[in-house]
Amino acid sequence: LPSWDKKLFNTLNNLHLFDSFKLKFDQLCINYPTFNSYKSTSWIDYIWTSTIMVQHILDCKTVEVTSQLSDHLIVIVKFENFLDIKHNRRNIPLKRVFDFNKMTEESWKLF
């Protein structure tokens, strides 16, 4: 690896970020190449995740795209909804919206 690559990977490690695929498949990552050329395949695309998120990985996969679009595969990681976001109710104030074309004198007074 070039020195800037080593520095980047070391920084990610120091920040306790991990390659999702490597954690899920360990050494079997070679079975999921993310780059295809006419000469070879390799693993050069990553999704980095934190230690908290690692525990919630449900699936990792790659998806092929047409060669006209890219010579890389799409890397996908699916996580469990451990934050239960859809049930997270935020206090967002309601807004009143007026349609100016439908406003009447009474509507303007109420406004």
C-alpha positions as CSV (number, residue, x, y, z in Angstrom):
1,L,0.0,0.0,0.0
2,P,1.2,3.5,-0.7
3,S,2.0,5.5,2.5
4,W,-1.1,7.7,2.4
5,D,-3.2,4.5,2.2
6,K,-1.4,3.1,5.2
7,K,-2.0,6.3,7.0
8,L,-5.7,6.3,6.2
9,F,-6.2,2.7,7.3
10,N,-4.2,3.4,10.5
11,T,-6.3,6.4,11.2
12,L,-9.5,4.4,10.7
13,N,-8.2,1.7,13.1
14,N,-7.3,4.3,15.7
15,L,-10.8,5.7,15.5
16,H,-12.1,2.2,16.1
17,L,-13.8,2.0,12.7
18,F,-13.9,-1.4,11.0
19,D,-14.5,-2.7,7.5
20,S,-18.0,-4.3,7.7
21,F,-17.3,-7.0,5.2
22,K,-14.1,-8.1,6.9
23,L,-15.9,-8.5,10.2
24,K,-18.8,-10.3,8.7
25,F,-16.9,-12.7,6.3
26,D,-13.4,-12.6,7.8
27,Q,-11.0,-14.0,5.2
28,L,-13.9,-14.8,2.8
29,C,-13.9,-11.2,1.6
30,I,-12.0,-12.4,-1.4
31,N,-15.2,-14.1,-2.5
32,Y,-16.9,-10.7,-2.7
33,P,-14.7,-8.5,-5.0
34,T,-15.7,-4.9,-5.4
35,F,-13.7,-4.2,-8.4
36,N,-13.6,-6.0,-11.7
37,S,-11.3,-5.5,-14.6
38,Y,-10.6,-7.7,-17.6
39,K,-7.3,-8.7,-15.8
40,S,-8.3,-9.2,-12.2
41,T,-10.7,-8.7,-9.4
42,S,-10.0,-7.1,-6.0
43,W,-11.5,-5.8,-2.8
44,I,-11.0,-2.0,-2.8
45,D,-14.3,-0.5,-1.7
46,Y,-15.3,-0.4,2.0
47,I,-18.0,0.5,4.3
48,W,-16.5,1.5,7.7
49,T,-18.5,1.2,10.8
50,S,-18.2,1.8,14.5
51,T,-17.9,-0.8,17.2
52,I,-21.5,0.0,18.3
53,M,-22.8,-0.6,14.7
54,V,-20.8,-3.8,14.2
55,Q,-23.0,-5.6,16.6
56,H,-26.1,-4.8,14.5
57,I,-24.9,-5.9,11.0
58,L,-27.6,-8.1,9.5
59,D,-26.1,-8.6,6.0
60,C,-23.3,-7.5,3.7
61,K,-23.3,-7.9,-0.1
62,T,-22.1,-6.6,-3.3
63,V,-24.3,-5.8,-6.3
64,E,-23.1,-5.7,-9.9
65,V,-23.8,-2.8,-12.2
66,T,-23.3,-2.6,-15.9
67,S,-19.8,-2.1,-17.1
68,Q,-20.8,1.1,-18.8
69,L,-21.7,2.6,-15.5
70,S,-18.7,1.4,-13.4
71,D,-16.1,-1.3,-13.0
72,H,-16.9,-1.3,-9.3
73,L,-19.7,-3.2,-7.6
74,I,-22.0,-1.5,-5.2
75,V,-21.2,-2.4,-1.6
76,I,-24.2,-2.7,0.7
77,V,-24.4,-3.3,4.5
78,K,-27.8,-3.8,6.1
79,F,-28.1,-2.9,9.8
80,E,-30.7,-3.9,12.4
81,N,-32.8,-0.9,13.5
82,F,-31.5,-1.0,17.0
83,L,-32.3,2.7,17.5
84,D,-36.0,2.0,16.7
85,I,-36.0,5.2,14.7
86,K,-39.5,4.8,13.2
87,H,-40.9,5.0,16.8
88,N,-38.7,7.9,17.8
89,R,-41.2,10.8,18.1
90,R,-39.6,14.1,17.7
91,N,-41.3,17.3,18.9
92,I,-41.6,19.0,15.6
93,P,-44.0,21.9,15.8
94,L,-46.9,21.8,13.3
95,K,-47.0,24.6,10.7
96,R,-50.1,26.2,9.3
97,V,-49.9,26.7,5.6
98,F,-52.2,29.0,3.7
99,D,-53.0,28.8,0.0
100,F,-52.9,32.5,-1.0
101,N,-55.2,31.8,-4.0
102,K,-57.9,30.5,-1.6
103,M,-57.6,33.1,1.1
104,T,-60.7,35.0,2.0
105,E,-61.2,38.1,4.2
106,E,-62.0,35.8,7.1
107,S,-58.9,33.7,6.5
108,W,-56.7,36.8,6.5
109,K,-58.2,37.9,9.8
110,L,-57.5,34.5,11.4
111,F,-54.0,34.7,10.0
